[in-house]
Structures are given as C-alpha cells and as structure tokens.
Amino acid sequence: MRIKFVWWWKIIKQYLRNSSIHGVKYLVDDQLSCAERLFWLFFCVLSWYGCANMINNVLKNYIEYRVALTTDTTYLDWEAPFPTVVFCITSSSAIGKYFKRNPGLFTNYTNAKFLQASSEDLLSTYEKMRVPCADLLAECTWNKMKFNCCAEFRELKKTGVGYCIAMNTFHLKNEQGEPSVHFFVNRTVQYGDLIIDLHLDAKIKKYLFAGFSVHIINNFQLPIFTNVEKEETRIKAGRTTRMEFTMENTFNEDRVKHVAVKYRNCHFYYETQENNLFDIYSSDSCYLQVIIEQMIKLCGCVNFYYFVPRGARACNATETLCIIANKTNITSQALKDEHCLPNCEGTGLIVNRLEPQEYDAPNSTYARLHFALLSHPTMRYRRYVTNDLLDVIVSIGSAVGLFMGASILSIFELPYWLFIRRDKIG
C-alpha cells in the first residue's frame, strides 16, 4: 500500500513540476525550504479561493439574473399593436329578475324566485343577452378607412363579465388559427384612430341601459371582474364619446425565450399548459382558470357567467349560493400570485374618457365611440439577456487566467503528465 502511495505521489509531483498553472511547481521544489513552500501554498490557496469565488458569482448571475429590463427610445423602427377594444353586455332584463348587479361579481340573490332556478334556467337567461353584431355595430373606421365591423368583432369566452365581443386581441383566432390582431401603429401609420358607430334603436337600448361596458385594454388582457367597474363610458344617441390614450409597449429579445420561466419571471402567450382552458396564456386567463377550478373544488360547479370546461357543469341557484359564500376563497389574490405570472409582452395604457359631445350623426339613433392615440409611442420597455453562455465562458476563462495563469490547454496537461509521461518519473 505504501509503495503504491509513493508511486502516485511521484506522478503528482511530476505533474506539478511541469504544470502551466502558476505557483504549483514551488510546492514540490525540493530545493526550497519548508517556509518557502508554505509561503507559496498560502498564496496559491488564496488565489484559488479568489478564482472559485469569482466563478461562483459569474455562474450565480448567469442562472439567477439572466434577464433585465431597460427602455428604448429609437422609436422610428417600432411596430406596436393597437389596443383591444371590448364591448360587454353585463346584464339584461332577464338577468334582472334574479340579480340587481352583475352575477359574475358573486353578488347575493335578490329575488325569491332565484331559489327555484335550475342551471338550465340561468344559462337560458344568459343566452338572452346575446345581441347580433350587425344589430349593435353600424359602421367601423380605422384611420379614415372603413372595414367590416363584424369580421373583426367576435365573441370572447365567458369571463364573468357577461356577453363580450372584442377586436384586435390575441384571445381570438382567424380561420388559419393565427391571432386576430390586424391593427398596428408604426412609422408608416399616420394616425391611430378607431371610430365605431353604434346603432341605438329601441331594441338595443334596453340592453345598454340594463348594463353595458366599454373596455380598451392591451392585446393579452381580458375583461374580468377586477376591471369591469373601474371606468364608466357614457354613451348617448346623437353624440360621440372620445377615449384618448397613450401606450408603452414591451419588447423581448429572441434570447429571452430560451431563458427558464422561473428566471425571467413571466410567460409568453404561447406557453400554455396541457389543461389550459383558454387558447393563450395571459395573467387574466390564468386567474380565470384559478377561479373556475376553485368553484369546481369548493362547490362542484361553475357560475353560469363563466366558461364551463368540459366535464364540468353550470351551477343551479342553490349551488350559486355556495359560490357566493366562498367568494373570498374563490377570488383569492394569494392563489393568483401563486399560480399566475405576468405576461412577458403587452402594452401599458393610460386612458382618458371624455364627456359625450354632439356630432353630425347619420341617424338620430346612432352613437359614436372614438378611440384616439394621442401620439406615437416614443418609449418602450425592452427585456434582454444580460449574460449568455459565451459571456460565462469568457468570464470564467478570465478569472482562471488572472488568478491561476491557466488556460484551456492546462486541462489537457493533467492526463498527459498523470498517465502518458509516467516514464519520466525520477
């Protein structure tokens, strides 16, 4: 055993005497005193510690802090999607016989007849809120060019707000399965104006007075109970309501897509799970899924104002009371924070709603909504990768060269002197 140990020690000494790593040859130099060897051992260990510490910091930054956010101002080359416009009928006279407020807000029932309502009865009252697009929308214009309103405005899945139609959103797809986002703002687009004329005849007015909301949101958002009553948009026949806004877009470099979700702390819209109830990922659709799953878990059914997934069913009146009683647990913000990350992309909006003004309406039953971008975006947020693999390799190589004087060829010295040049052992 001792002979074998001596043999291996001679091999190691030979390697250390001939290694290109600085300082190690002095550790086995027989011509130096013990004090000199201890001197070199101390400073070699100190250098190795400094090298290991620097490499550890480089790897930590690469793993945990790979993504950063900054601002861009080179706006001439940008293209940003125009925001999503959503119209929602939040209630109707049929709903009013059961509820005074939007039932998607988990409000208490107000009519004794509600206790006898079956799930079919409640679903039937929801169906009565549906208004044909052609009956509601008279004319649409984008930057002074008319387009087919009902080709762009289509129904969203139920989100707890009511019957909603939307345009220019990633939550709707065309016949080819591509996102239905067709309106953009860039340097070739002179304006950012969207004008929509509503046809407010007697039939439509009963819906609008019962409950109607207008939303201008980014292209990944959905109208949900947290924003349905934040802003009121007043609509009057013979008048135009102007909604002015500015926007700031968020752009991601391609390399961000290859960074793990837990390090970039956001999701792209195509990063959906297998059991996702919605076609794309957004923080809103994720939150809605959490709410729906909580309803099923706590009460065994889903509120009739929400999307009912396959294998589940809509609640009857008694079960709806169960959902109302568990409102706090169902809409828990803690659950949203636990399961739902923000979107990596999206547009931040600042909206100002003006009072209705008179305009030259083609008909006394017409009302106009004018969505106006005040100015082209001059700033956007850019998410980028701060450290890629090449940066890590260069940083580690620099640390090893600075503290140890080694290079990649030093790695090949180890097997060479330990196994190939054994014949040179003295």
C-alpha positions in Angstrom: 0.0 0.0 0.0 2.8 2.4 0.9 4.7 1.6 -2.3 1.5 2.4 -4.3 1.1 5.7 -2.5 4.7 6.7 -3.1 4.3 5.8 -6.8 1.2 8.0 -7.2 2.9 10.8 -5.2 5.8 10.8 -7.7 3.3 11.0 -10.6 1.5 14.0 -9.0 4.9 15.7 -8.2 5.9 15.3 -11.8 2.6 16.9 -12.9 3.0 19.8 -10.5 6.6 20.5 -11.5 5.6 20.7 -15.2 2.2 22.3 -15.0 1.5 25.7 -16.6 -0.6 26.7 -13.5 1.4 29.4 -11.8 2.9 28.7 -8.4 2.3 25.0 -8.0 5.8 24.0 -9.1 7.2 25.7 -6.0 5.1 23.4 -3.7 7.1 20.4 -4.8 10.5 22.0 -5.4 13.0 20.1 -3.2 15.5 23.0 -3.3 13.1 25.3 -1.3 12.8 25.3 2.4 9.5 24.4 4.2 8.9 28.1 5.0 9.1 29.0 1.3 6.8 26.1 0.4 4.3 27.3 3.0 4.6 30.8 1.6 3.7 29.6 -1.9 1.0 27.2 -0.5 -0.7 30.2 1.3 -0.8 32.4 -1.8 -1.8 29.6 -4.2 -4.7 28.7 -1.9 -5.6 32.4 -1.7 -5.6 32.8 -5.4 -7.6 29.6 -5.9 -10.2 30.8 -3.4 -10.4 34.2 -5.3 -10.8 32.3 -8.6 -13.5 30.0 -7.2 -15.4 32.9 -5.7 -15.4 34.9 -8.9 -16.6 31.8 -10.9 -19.3 31.2 -8.4 -20.5 34.8 -8.8 -20.4 34.5 -12.6 -22.5 31.3 -12.5 -24.9 32.8 -10.0 -25.5 35.9 -12.2 -25.9 33.6 -15.2 -28.5 31.4 -13.5 -30.5 33.8 -11.4 -30.1 37.2 -13.1 -30.0 36.5 -16.8 -32.8 38.9 -17.8 -33.0 42.7 -17.3 -35.5 45.4 -18.3 -34.5 48.7 -19.9 -36.0 51.4 -22.0 -35.6 52.1 -25.7 -36.2 55.5 -27.5 -35.3 54.6 -31.1 -38.9 54.7 -31.9 -38.8 55.0 -35.7 -38.3 51.3 -36.2 -41.1 50.1 -33.8 -44.4 48.5 -34.5 -46.9 48.2 -31.7 -50.4 46.6 -31.9 -53.3 48.9 -31.4 -55.1 48.1 -28.1 -58.0 45.7 -27.8 -61.5 47.1 -27.8 -64.2 45.2 -26.0 -67.9 45.7 -25.7 -69.7 43.8 -22.9 -73.4 43.5 -22.1 -73.1 42.9 -18.4 -76.7 42.4 -17.5 -80.2 42.3 -19.1 -83.9 42.5 -18.0 -83.9 38.7 -17.9 -80.9 38.7 -15.5 -82.6 41.5 -13.5 -85.3 39.3 -12.3 -82.7 37.4 -10.3 -79.9 39.9 -9.7 -79.6 43.6 -9.2 -76.0 43.5 -10.1 -73.8 41.5 -12.4 -73.9 37.9 -11.1 -70.3 37.4 -12.2 -69.3 39.6 -9.3 -70.6 37.0 -6.9 -73.4 39.2 -5.6 -76.2 37.9 -3.4 -79.5 37.0 -5.0 -82.3 39.5 -4.6 -85.4 37.6 -5.7 -87.1 34.6 -4.0 -87.7 33.1 -7.5 -84.0 32.7 -7.8 -84.0 29.8 -5.3 -86.1 27.7 -7.8 -83.9 28.4 -10.8 -82.1 25.5 -12.3 -78.8 25.7 -14.2 -80.8 25.5 -17.4 -82.9 28.5 -16.4 -79.8 30.5 -15.6 -78.0 29.6 -18.8 -81.2 30.5 -20.7 -81.2 34.0 -19.2 -77.6 34.4 -20.3 -78.4 33.4 -23.8 -81.0 36.2 -24.0 -78.2 38.8 -23.6 -76.6 37.8 -26.9 -77.1 40.6 -29.4 -76.3 40.1 -33.1 -73.2 42.1 -34.0 -74.9 43.6 -37.0 -77.7 44.9 -34.8 -75.3 46.7 -32.5 -72.4 47.9 -34.7 -73.4 50.2 -37.6 -70.0 51.3 -39.0 -66.3 51.0 -38.2 -63.4 53.1 -39.4 -59.7 52.7 -38.9 -57.6 55.7 -39.9 -60.4 57.0 -42.2 -60.7 53.6 -43.9 -64.0 51.7 -43.3 -63.9 48.0 -42.5 -66.4 45.2 -41.7 -67.2 45.6 -38.0 -68.4 42.0 -37.5 -65.4 40.5 -39.3 -63.3 41.9 -36.5 -65.6 42.0 -33.5 -66.2 38.4 -32.3 -67.4 36.8 -29.1 -65.0 36.0 -26.3 -65.3 33.1 -24.0 -67.3 33.9 -20.9 -65.1 35.7 -18.4 -67.6 36.6 -15.6 -68.5 40.0 -17.1 -71.3 39.0 -19.4 -71.6 38.7 -23.2 -68.5 40.3 -24.7 -67.3 40.9 -28.2 -63.8 42.1 -29.0 -61.4 43.1 -31.8 -57.6 43.1 -32.2 -57.0 40.5 -29.4 -54.7 37.5 -29.1 -57.6 35.7 -27.5 -59.4 35.3 -30.8 -58.0 33.5 -33.9 -58.8 33.6 -37.6 -59.6 30.7 -39.8 -55.9 29.8 -40.2 -55.5 29.6 -36.4 -53.5 32.8 -36.2 -54.1 35.5 -33.6 -56.7 38.0 -34.8 -54.5 41.1 -34.3 -54.6 43.2 -37.5 -54.3 46.8 -36.4 -50.8 48.2 -35.7 -49.1 51.5 -35.1 -45.8 52.2 -36.8 -43.9 55.0 -38.6 -46.0 54.4 -41.8 -49.3 54.8 -39.9 -50.1 58.5 -39.7 -52.9 58.2 -37.2 -54.1 55.8 -34.5 -57.8 56.5 -34.8 -60.6 53.9 -34.4 -64.2 55.1 -34.9 -67.2 52.9 -34.1 -70.8 53.9 -34.7 -73.4 52.1 -32.5 -76.9 51.6 -33.7 -79.1 52.5 -30.6 -82.6 51.6 -31.6 -85.2 50.7 -29.1 -84.2 47.0 -29.1 -80.5 47.8 -28.4 -81.2 50.5 -25.8 -82.8 48.1 -23.4 -79.5 46.1 -23.3 -77.4 49.2 -23.0 -79.4 50.7 -20.1 -79.5 47.4 -18.3 -75.7 47.0 -18.3 -73.1 47.9 -21.0 -69.4 48.4 -20.6 -66.6 49.5 -23.0 -63.1 48.4 -22.4 -59.8 49.4 -24.0 -57.1 47.0 -22.8 -53.9 45.5 -24.1 -54.0 42.7 -26.5 -53.4 40.0 -23.9 -55.9 41.2 -21.3 -59.5 40.0 -20.8 -62.4 41.9 -19.3 -62.8 40.3 -15.8 -64.5 41.3 -12.6 -61.4 43.2 -11.4 -61.7 45.8 -14.1 -65.4 45.7 -15.2 -66.5 48.6 -13.0 -63.2 50.6 -12.9 -64.2 53.1 -15.6 -67.6 54.1 -16.9 -68.0 55.1 -20.5 -71.1 57.1 -21.2 -72.9 56.6 -24.5 -75.7 58.8 -25.8 -77.6 58.7 -29.1 -76.5 61.6 -31.4 -73.3 62.1 -29.5 -69.7 61.0 -29.8 -67.7 59.8 -26.8 -63.9 60.2 -27.2 -61.4 58.0 -25.5 -57.9 59.3 -25.7 -54.9 57.2 -24.7 -51.1 56.8 -24.8 -49.3 53.5 -24.8 -45.9 51.9 -24.0 -45.1 48.6 -25.4 -42.8 45.8 -24.0 -40.4 44.1 -26.4 -38.4 41.0 -25.8 -35.2 40.0 -27.5 -35.2 36.5 -29.0 -32.8 35.1 -26.5 -35.2 35.8 -23.7 -37.4 33.0 -25.0 -34.7 30.5 -24.1 -34.4 31.6 -20.5 -36.3 29.4 -18.0 -39.6 30.9 -16.8 -38.5 31.0 -13.1 -35.6 33.3 -14.0 -37.4 35.7 -16.4 -40.5 35.7 -14.1 -43.0 36.0 -16.9 -44.8 33.9 -19.5 -45.1 34.3 -23.3 -48.6 33.9 -24.7 -47.9 30.6 -26.4 -46.6 29.0 -23.1 -49.9 27.3 -22.1 -50.3 24.2 -20.1 -51.9 21.0 -21.3 -55.1 21.6 -19.3 -55.3 25.3 -20.1 -59.0 26.4 -20.5 -58.0 29.3 -22.8 -56.2 29.4 -26.1 -53.3 31.5 -25.0 -51.6 32.4 -21.7 -52.2 35.7 -20.0 -52.3 36.7 -16.4 -56.1 37.3 -16.8 -56.8 33.9 -18.4 -54.7 32.2 -15.8 -56.6 34.0 -13.0 -59.9 33.0 -14.6 -58.7 29.4 -14.7 -57.8 29.5 -11.0 -61.3 30.9 -10.2 -63.1 28.3 -12.2 -61.0 25.5 -10.7 -61.8 26.9 -7.2 -65.5 26.9 -8.0 -65.4 23.3 -9.0 -63.3 22.3 -6.0 -65.5 24.1 -3.4 -68.9 23.8 -4.9 -68.8 21.2 -7.6 -69.9 23.5 -10.4 -69.2 26.8 -12.3 -71.1 30.1 -12.1 -73.2 30.5 -15.3 -71.4 33.8 -16.2 -68.1 31.9 -16.5 -66.7 29.5 -19.1 -67.7 25.9 -18.2 -64.9 23.5 -19.1 -65.5 20.0 -20.5 -66.5 17.6 -17.8 -67.9 20.3 -15.5 -71.4 21.9 -15.3 -73.1 25.2 -14.6 -74.4 25.8 -11.1 -78.1 26.0 -10.2 -79.4 28.6 -7.7 -78.5 26.7 -4.6 -75.0 25.9 -5.8 -74.6 29.6 -6.8 -75.2 30.5 -3.2 -72.3 28.2 -2.3 -70.1 30.1 -4.7 -71.2 33.5 -3.2 -70.5 32.2 0.3 -67.0 31.1 -0.8 -66.2 34.3 -2.7 -63.1 35.1 -0.7 -61.5 31.7 -1.3 -62.5 31.6 -4.9 -61.1 35.0 -5.8 -58.1 34.8 -3.5 -55.3 37.1 -4.7 -52.8 34.8 -3.0 -53.9 32.0 -5.3 -53.4 34.3 -8.3 -49.9 35.3 -7.1 -49.0 31.6 -6.5 -50.2 30.3 -9.9 -50.1 33.2 -12.4 -47.0 35.1 -13.6 -47.3 38.4 -15.6 -47.1 38.4 -19.4 -43.6 39.0 -20.9 -45.3 41.1 -23.6 -48.1 43.6 -23.6 -48.9 47.3 -23.9 -49.3 49.7 -21.0 -52.2 52.1 -21.5 -53.2 55.4 -19.9 -56.8 56.2 -20.9 -58.7 59.4 -20.6 -62.5 59.2 -21.2 -64.2 62.5 -22.2 -67.8 63.5 -21.9 -70.1 62.8 -24.9 -70.1 65.7 -27.5 -72.6 66.3 -30.3 -71.6 65.3 -33.8 -73.1 65.1 -37.3 -74.7 61.7 -36.8 -76.2 60.0 -40.0 -79.1 58.9 -37.9 -80.7 60.1 -34.6 -80.3 56.5 -33.2 -76.5 56.5 -33.8 -73.9 57.0 -31.1 -70.1 57.1 -31.8 -67.1 55.9 -29.9 -63.8 57.5 -31.0 -60.6 55.8 -29.7 -57.7 58.1 -30.4 -54.0 57.5 -29.9 -52.6 60.9 -28.8 -49.1 60.4 -30.0 -47.0 57.6 -31.4 -45.0 55.7 -28.7 -41.6 57.3 -28.2 -40.5 54.9 -25.4 -40.8 51.2 -24.9 -39.5 48.6 -22.4 -37.0 46.1 -23.7 -36.3 42.8 -21.9 -32.9 41.4 -22.7 -30.5 38.7 -21.7 -27.6 40.1 -19.7 -25.4 37.0 -19.6 -25.4 34.3 -22.3 -23.2 31.2 -22.4 -20.4 32.9 -24.3 -20.2 35.7 -21.6 -19.9 33.0 -18.9 -17.1 31.2 -20.7 -15.2 34.4 -21.3 -15.6 35.5 -17.6 -14.6 32.1 -16.3 -11.6 32.0 -18.6 -10.5 35.5 -17.5 -10.8 34.5 -13.8 -8.8 31.3 -14.3 -6.1 33.2 -16.3 -6.0 36.1 -13.8 -5.8 34.0 -10.6 -4.0 30.9 -11.8 -2.3 31.7 -15.1 -4.1 28.7 -16.6 -5.7 28.2 -20.0 -7.8 25.6 -21.6 -4.6 23.7 -22.6 -3.9 23.3 -18.9 -6.7 20.9 -18.7 -5.0 18.5 -21.1 -1.8 18.7 -19.1 -3.4 16.7 -16.4 -4.0 13.4 -18.2 -0.8 13.9 -20.2 1.6 14.1 -17.1 -0.5 11.7 -15.0 -0.9 8.9 -17.4 1.2 9.3 -20.6 4.6 10.6 -19.3 5.0 8.1 -16.5 8.3 7.1 -18.0 9.8 10.4 -16.9 9.3 9.7 -13.2 12.5 10.0 -11.3 
